[in-house]
Amino acid sequence: MPKDKKPSERYRRIHELFSRARGREAGIKLQDLADKLGISLRQLSDDMNYMRENGAPFEYVPALRAWRYEEGRDFTMIEDQLLSDEDVLNIRIAIETFNKINNNDKAFGDLPVIFRKIYRASRKWTEPESPHKFIYFDPLPAYAGGKYLSFFLKAIEKSHRVSFQYLAFHAQAPKTVLFDPWFLRHYDRRWYVGGFSHDPAEQFVRTFPLDRIVEQPVKSGYYHDKPPQNNAETYWKHIYGITVPKYGKLESVLMEFTAIQGKYFLSTPFFEPYSIMEQTSDKLIIQLQIIPNIDLLRKLASLGPDVRILAPASLALELQELHKQALERYTEPI
């Protein structure tokens, strides 16, 4: 390779050669690589240092007196950009997010236009002559579980069975979970992994919040028996929130909102679809086909006197008991 090649072309060629040299016995000697590229060892060292700073997983193998990419770590290049596996994961999450916002049935059809609009808009916030910004978002939490996203995404795509240590908030010590991961979901500022739990006490599909996994999860073979009816598109179809009760059943829930709260619900419904059974100047009555769970109960409790459950009676009694316990807390001496 001539010495006047652009750095991006050298990086790409180095990446190609290291990507091919995979396996425990694989390795590339630097002098051989420099000769193949037609550059000096010093230039090669500078190029590899730059790539390493941008995520290239180089490792030296003393037994081979050679270099290679670390086993199990991915590294991607797009045009002249160097992307680590974390970069690729973040891009994929961003694309999914933009697709959801765009609400376009044609996969990512308008995304190039959207990205250009965002780029143009962001320039006015970042250029020195415009020190003020005018749109604000809630700050993202310091989320420890996010470091496992890449692991679980790869495990899902490769059908890897996994094992991890899970510490529930109510538990004194973590438990070992053998798990077939099927999908990832973001809900209420947390990431969850969903799939089949092989815990003898469970043996059903459930979700685990990643921030309560206390050690690095590990691969534990493969799974080949995912039931076709269990998938992320239908798992939460009749659920508000994230929790799917093991023995939950679909109920016809009838709830009555005050007039003002009814307007809030119609403008931003917390569950869809719904049916309007009655709407007057004083109230709104809607019907949901939903599986009651703790997330729904807490949502209804947060609305206080602005909502009343008309049916089923079991859900109304649960909500009454929750309010009763809250009232008792306030009758205790402060």
Secondary structure, 3 states (H helix, E strand, C coil): CCCCCCHHHHHHHHHHHHHHCCCCCCCECHHHHHHHHCCCHHHHHHHHHHHHHCCCCEEEECCCCEEEECCCCCEEEECCEEEEHHHHHHHHHHHHHHHHHHCCCCCCCCHHHHHHHHHHHHHHHHCCCCCCCCCCCCCCCCCHHHHHHHHHHHHHHHCEEEEEEECCCCCCCCEEEEEEEEEEEEECCEEEEEEEECCCCCCCEEEEEHHHECCCCEEEEECCCCCCCCCHHHHCCCCCCCCCCCCCCCEEEEEEEEHHHHHHHHHCCCCCCCEEEEECCCEEEEEEEECCCHHHHHHHHHCHHHEEEEECHHHHHHHHHHHHHHHHHHHCCC
